[in-house]
């Protein structure tokens, strides 16, 4: 008899159930101390906590000194080792003194060493000493040098044999590099240093956003429905009061006609904005498999307005992303209006998406993400302010509601179509449900009916062409499908949908995808030690999803369903078996096949504690 929620694997591939033990290399220091205390108290190895609780029938447990301790306390200790690791920390810290100064990384033959322009620069300035102590190269060929003619990390590259001379100088293939430069920037939306400085000094000109915010604060929004877009923007550009002295540009220049640009959304395959794992290298992989709309990871408006580099990195766009948007998260319209003005002026994006669905506690409790669903007046101000300040489409992604029994998206849709949104995306679960229930596509259809003529995309549980065809048939009013976890588990899902078939992809083909991701990661984060370990960290995060894929040839009744998990099984070869492992220790083995051995001091704590088992 088949067990509910368990994928049916062909009998010849099923393995016996295995005793699970916790690998202390992949738990937090706090959990490690807790588990070691439990182990020492009971004089036994740490097993699967659920199994241990079921096997212990005694009301008390004997300790090493012969005393007894209530079972209840042990249960309380072990119960804590479940769920997510919310504070994971960095995987690897690099001493800046061991990094070569940027002023020296591209020193070429015949060039002289100049004095570092930075005051109190913490990096190394001794090339010979740096090269002597630099970790061994990971491989003989540098992807960046071979592709672009120049490695972005020069002498610091961990694949430097192909472009570092014996006397420690960087080599550039000038002909290939000139060809690369002549094609224009491959990656767009790099934050200009002057803009970053203006944001940090709070001298950036937000006059238009400030005027818009003031209008809404004074109730001018009531005028908007009776005004054309040109009239409203002209109104915004009018000075608030008469001035004396020289006439300013604001006094005499009327804003040009700003009719909204349009995007033909219908029937396109939309890759969901995915926090942490939806980075630029991953989006490139999905684009190559057929994704048509891509969106950057959720960015916090407050951090963007402070000019924080790590947040602005989420704005970067690869030239292959032909329909690209960025997703913003904020808990008030003031931040959103300023960010909208800033991004449209400084970045090349096709649309801006408002996050009204993020379930993360610290975002929700501050009124952002899905917290906006509990603040309808604030949500209205956020949407209207952002929409009115943009000449590009403004979209919104939401959940069914904040709580499982209080769906609000169908009512919200009636308002959103009058607030200026170009597209509504609905994740078919509430914030409270997270991923514990199947996505409610019947409800998504109701939202689409209410939102018409504004298009609605649905999101949730699409893992195959069969799933895609089913939801499109059952919900014909839905304009398209956004794919999130399905793309993380099998990024070739876009190809499957376009070709209308299942792809029994081999382990070798899957490994080639990872190789390509590593090359894209080195291009994005750099090929020095910092870039290598950043790439390793993100490929480990991605492997936590890739391991959930069950090869088509192993299934009794394909396709695989999103909410089904397999029993222990082996693959058709050793690599396929390794790919199926849910253990973080095995993910690290895969990363070492691509990026060499992990450095001393490296520690990866998976997002979910269940992946700390070996």
N, C-alpha and C positions, 0 to 999 in steps of 0.2 A: 504494500500500500504506500502510495506516495505521500510524502510529508509536505504540508502547506508551506510555501515560502522557500522551498528547496528545489533547485534546478535538477531536472532528470538527466543524469550523466550515463552514458553507455557503461554497462557493467564492467567491461574489461579495463576501464580507466579508473574505476573507483578504488581508493586505498582504504585500509582499515583506519578507524578513528585513532588519533594519536594523543598521548598525554601531553598537555601543553604546559610549558614552564616559562616563567617570565625572564626575559633577558634584561638584566639590570643596566646594560649599556644604553638602553633606549627608554629610560624612565627619568623623570625629573629627580633632583636631589631630595626633594621633600618626599616623593613616593618611594625612593630608594630606602630612605631611613625608616619609613613606615613598614616596608616589606621586610627589611632585614630584621627589624624588631620582632615582627610576626614570626619569621623563620627561626630566630634564636629562641624565642619564647616556647615554640612548639618542637624544637629539635628536629625539624624536617625540612625538606626542600620546598621551594615555593611552586605550587602547582596552579592549575587553572582555578581561580577563586570560586567560580560557580560550582565546579565539581567538588571542591573541598567542602563547601557549605552543605552540599547535598549528602556527602558521605559521612560527615560527622554527626552521629546521632546522640552522642553523650551530651548531657546538659553542662558539663564542665570539662576542661582540658588540662592534662597534667603538664607542668612545666619542668625544666631541667632539674630543679631542686626538690622535686617531688610534691610541690604544692599544686593546688588546683586554681584555675582561673576561669571565671564564667565564660561560656561560649559567646555570650552576647557581645562582650568586648571585642573578641576576635572578629565577629561579624561586622561590628562597626568599623574596625580597622580596614578589613578587606573590602568592604563596600565602597570605601573611598577610592579604590583603584578601579574605577570604571569611568566611562564617559570620555571627555576631551581633556587634553593637556592645554590649558588656556594660556599659561605663561611658559613658553618654550625656550625663549632666549635665542641668541645667535648660535649657529652650528659651529662656527670657527672664528676666532679672533686673530687678526694679523697685526703684528707689531709694526707700527709705522716706521720705526727706525730701521727695519729690515726691508723697507720698500725703497726703490730707487726714485729719486726726485724726478718729476715730470720734465724738468729742464734738461735732463740727461738721457731720457729713454730713447730718443731718436738721434743721438750723437752719431754722425757718419764719419767715414774715413776722410781724414784731412781737416776736419773741423776741430777747433780748439774748445776746451772746456771754459765756459764763462761762469762768472759768479752768480749764484742763485738769486733771483730777484725778490724772493720772499724773505721777510724778516723772521728769524727763528724757525726756519723750515725744519720739521721733525724728521724728514726723510734722509736716506743715505745719499752721500755725494761722492762716494768712492766707488767707481765703476768696477775696478779690479776686485775689491773686497766683496762687493755685491754679487758679482758673477761667481766668485769662489764659493760663497755661502748659499747661493740660490739652489733650491731643490732641483733634483735631476729632471731633465725634460721628460714630458709624458709621451711624446712621440716625435718622429723625425720631421714631420711635415706640418707647417703652419697653414691652416685653412685660410686665414685672413691674408697672409702674404701671397698665397697661390691664387686667391680670388681677386684681390684688389691691388696687388703689387706693393702694398705696404701694410705692415702689422701695426695696429693701433697701440700696442703696448711695447713695441720695439725690443730693447734689451731686457725688459722684464718678462717677455713672453715665455711661457712654459713649453712652447714648441719651437724654440728659437734657433735650433740647429740649421734651419734652412735660410735664415736671414741674419745671423750674427756671425761676424768674422772671428778669426782666431785671436785677434788682438782687441776684441770687445767693442766692435763698432756695428751699428745697424745698417742693413742693406735695404735699398728700395729699388724695385723694378720700375723705373721711371716711365717707360712706355706703357706698361699695363696700368700704372697709377694715373697717368694722364687720361687714358681712355675711360677709367672709372670716374674721374672727376668731371669729364665732359658730359656725362649722362645725368648730372644733377644729383642732389642729395637722395640717397637710398632711404634714409630715415628722416622724417620731418618732425617739426614741433620741438626742436631743441630750445630750451629757455635761454634767451639772450641775457648776457651778464648785466647789461644796463637795466633791463626790466626787473631782474632779480634784485638788484640793488635798490631800485625805486620801491619795490614791494616791501623790502626789509626796512627801508627808511620811511615808509608810508608817504611817499611823495608821488605815487602813481596817480594819474588823473582819472578819477572816477566820477567826473561831473555828471555825465549822462545817467549813470546808475543812481547817484545821489538825488538827482532831480526826479527820476522815476519813483524812487522810494518815498520822497517827500510828497509827490502827487498822491500816492496811495494812502499815505498817512493822513493827508488832508481830505480824503474822500473823493479824489479826482477820478477814481476808477469808475464811478457812476456815470462819468461822461463818455467813457470808452465805447460802449455799445453804439452810441449815436454818432461816433466819429469814424471817418475812414482812417486806415493806417497812416496815410500821409498827413492827415490833419492831426492825428495824435502825436506823431513824431515831431511835427512842426511845433506843436504845443510844448513838447518837452524841451525843445531847443530854445524856446523863448526865454529871455532873462526873467528871473523871478521879480526883480524890481528895477527901476530906472537907475542908471549909473551916470556918473559924471567923468569927464576926462576923455582919454582916448577911447575910440570905439573898438570893442573886442570882436574877435571872429564870431563869438556866440551871439552877438547882437545882430549881425548882418547875414550870416550863413544859415540857410535852412537845410536841414538834413535831406539828402536825396531820397527819392522814392525807395522804400524798403519793402517791396512785396516779398512775401516769404518764398524762399526757394522750395521746390517740391522734390520729393523722392518717391519713385514708384515702388511702394512697399510690397504690394500684393504678390504672394507666392514665392517670395525670396526666402532662402535659408539663412537664418540669423543665428550667429554664434553668441551665446549669452555672455555678458560681462561677468567674469569669474574672479573673485578676490584671490590673490596670491598666485593661482595657477593660470589665470587668463592673461599672462604676460605676452609681450610682442613675439618672442620666438614661438610660443604655442599658437598664437593667432596665425603666424605664417604657415605653420603646418596645416592648420584647418583650411586656410585659404587655398592651399595647393590641392586639398581634397574636395574643394567645391563650396565652401562657405561663401556666401555672397554679401552679407552684412556683418561687420565686426565692430566691437565696442570695447574700449579700454576698461581696465579694472576700476572699481568704485574709488573715487578720489574725494577726499574731505576738503570742502571749500575753505575752511579755516586754515588748513595747511598750505593750500595753493596761494592764498592771499598773503601768506608769510614768506612765500618764495622758497619753500622747502624743496631741495633737489629731489629727494626720494618720492615726493608726491608729484612733482612735475614730470618725473620719468614715466608716470602712467599716461601722460598725454602723447607720448611718442607714437608715431604712425609710420609703418613701413609703406614704401611706395606701391606695393602690390595690393594694399587695402583700398579698394576703389570706392566703397561706401563705408566710411569710418566715423564713429561717434565716440564721445567720452561721457562717462557717467559721473554725475555729481551727487554728493550727499551733504545735506545741511539741515539745520533745524529752524531756520528763519529766512525770510525773503531777502533781507538785506545782504546776507552773504551770497545768496544765489544770484541776485542782480549784478553784484560786482564781479562775481566769477564769470557770469555770462558775458558781460562786456569785455572782460579781460581775455577770455579764451577765444572769442570770435575775432578779436583784433590781433592777438599774438600767435594764434595757432591755425592750422589748416585742418578743419574738421567739417563733416557734412551735417552733423546733428549733435544736439546735447540732450542727454537722457537724465531725468531726475529719478533718483532712487527713493522709492516709497515702499520698499519691501525688505530691506536688510533686517535680518532677525537677530543680529549680534546684540548681546545685552547692553554693552556700554553705549552703542549707538541708539538703541531703542529707548533706554532710560533717559537719554538726553533729548528725546523728541525727534530724532532723525530716523531715516529709513522707514520701517513699518510703524514707528511711533507717530509719523505724520497722519496715519489713518485714524488716530484718536484725537487729532487736532484739526478738524475740517476747515476752520477759518484760516488757520496758519497755512494749511495745505493750499487753499485757494490763493492766498497771497503769494506763496512760493511759485505756483504754476503760472499765475498771471504776470507776475514781475519778470520771471525768466522768459516767458513767451514773448512779452512785449518788447523786451530789450534786444531780442535776437532777430536777425534776418534769415537765419537758417532754421530748419525745423526743430521744434522742441518736443521730446517724447517723454513718456513716463513708464516706469516699470513698477508694478505693485503686486501685492498678494491678495488673496480673497478677503482678508481682514487680519486684524491682530489676534483675534481669538477664534477658536475652532467653531463655535456656535454663533458667531456674530459676523457673518459675511457682509461686507459693505461695498465691494467693488462694483456690483451691479447698480447701486445707487450713485456711486461716485462717477460712473461712466456717463450718466445723464448730465452731470455738471462739467466734467472734463471736456466734453466736445464743445462747450461754450467758452472754455477758458483759454483756448488757443493751442491745444496739443495736436500734434500731427499723427501720433501713433500711441496706442496704449498696449502695453504688454502685461499679461496677467499670469503670474505663477499660481497654478491651481491648488495651492494649499495656504493655510493661514500661518501666521508667524508662530503660533503656539504649536502647530502640528509639525513644523520643520519638515523632515522627510519620513515621518513615521506612517503616513497614510498615502494612498495613491492620489495622484493629481485628479481634481474634479473637472473633467473636460465639459461635462454638461453645464456646469456653472460658468465656465469660460465662455461657452456658447451664449449664455444668457447675457453676459457682459457685452459680448460683441453685438447682440441684437439691440441692447440699450444704447450703445455708443455710436451706432450708425448715424451718419456716414463716415465717422472717423474709424480707420481700420484698427482691428485688434489682433494681436498675435498671442498665441497660447504657449505655455511653457510647462513641461513636466512629464517625466517618465517615457520620453521617446528615445528608444535604444535601437531601433531597426526601421527598415522601410515599412514593414508590416504595421508597426506602431504609428508611423507617420501617416500611412494611407488610412488607417482606421480613424484617427482623430480628425483628419480632413473630411472624411465621409460623414462621420457622426456630427461634426460641427461645421457645416458648410459656410456659415456666416463668419467664421474665423478666417482672417486674411492670410495668415501664415503661421509658421512654427519657429519658436526660438529653442535652441538646443544647448543645454548646459552640461549636466553630468554625462549625458550620452556621448558628447564630444570628448570628454575627458577619458571615458572608458574606452572608446573606440573612435578616434578622430576621423577615420575613414567612413563614418556614418553618412557624411554628406555625399560621398561617392555612391554609397549604397542606395541612398534615396534617389539620386539622379539616374542611376542605372536600374533602379527598381528590382534589386536582388540582394541576397546576402553574399558577403565576401568571406570565404574561408581562408583568411589571411594566414600565412605561415609564420613561424617564429622568426625565421630569417628576415622576412619582410618587416616584421614588427621591430626587429633590432635595427634595421636600416632607418626606420623612422626615428628611433632614438639617436642614432648617429647624426642624422640631419638636425635634430633638435639641439644636440650638443654644439654643432658648428654654428647654428643660429645663436645659441646662448653665448658662445665665445665672442661672436661678432657684437652682440648686444652688451654684455657685461665686461668684456675684455678677456684676453688670453693670459694675463698674469695670474699670480696665485689667488688674488682676491676674486678675479673674474671666474677662474676655474671653480673655486669653492662656491661662488654664487650660483653658477650653472649647476653644480652638483646638488646644491640645496633644492633648487627648483625642480630638477629632474626627479629627486626623491619625493617631493610633494606630489608630482604628477604620477609617479609609480604607485602611489597609494590608491589611485583610481584605475590605472592600467591593469593592476593585478586582478581587478574584478571581472575582466573580460573572460568569457568562456569560449574557447574555439568552437566554431560551428560544427566541425567534424566530430566533436566529442559529445554533442547533445543528442539525446534521444528524440526530442521534438523541438527543433529550432523554430523560431529565434529565441534567444535569451530574453528574459523579462527583467525589467529594472529592479523590482523588489524581491527577486529570487536570488538565493545564494547557493553555491554548489557545496556538496560534501567534499571531503578530502579527495583529491584526484591527481593523477599524473598526466602529463602531456604526451604527445606523440614523439617527442624527443626531449633531451635534457634541458634545452633552452626554454622550450614551452612549459616544462614543469617549473623551472625557475621563475618565469614570468607569472605563474599562477600563485606564487607564494604571498601570503598576506603579512609576512614578517618583515619589519624594517631592516633587519640584519641582511636579508636576501636582496633587498632593494639596494643596499650599499654595495653588495657584490656586483650587481649589474652596473652601478655607477663606476666601480673600479675597472670594469671591462672597457669603459669609455674614457675615463678621466684619471686613470692611475689610482694608486693606493691613497686612502684618506690620510691626511697629515696627522701628526701627533697632536692630541688635544681636540680632535674633531669629535663632535657629539651631535647626533641627529635624534631629536625627540619627535616621534610622529604625532600628528594631530589627535589621533584616537589612541587611547591607551591599549586597546585590543591588539594593536599592531606591535606592541612591545614583547609579544610572545615569540618564542623560538621553536 
